[in-house]
Amino acid sequence: MTELLKDQVFMAFTTHAAIVTLKLLLMGPLTGYFRITRGSFVNPEDAPGKTVEEKKKTLKPNEDVERVRRCHQNDLENILPFVFIGLLYALTGPSLSTALIHFRIFTGSRFCHTISYILALPQPSRGLSYGAGLGVTISMGVQVLLKVLVL
């Protein structure tokens, strides 16, 4: 473990994995914020002090809340594979410069994706940022397979 903590690629991966994981974790509270400010809840008990009729109105989906939820779901579908494949990739001993390109593009792409999604920016902003992140994860996965299949 001490050797891993001295490895620059592993430390770069750890930094970027922590950043995108924290970003993923913050999507939950962001969804909660949108639910509260838009008055759109999933459960009747989440709207205390309201009549039965008022609670029924709050249980209807809100487009802003749904947009944040979809963004959160997309993060789950992309950040978890990045962390898993990125760890394997970091352990294969890639060059620091190549690894940094992978990690930075992925991290930047996830932030761009979230901003594009939540602000409903016109396409192709969201699609390009999604594609960049996906491309990085696939690239790392291919590199891992090439490394282990050659051994």
Beta strands, then each sheet from edge to edge (+ up, - down):
end
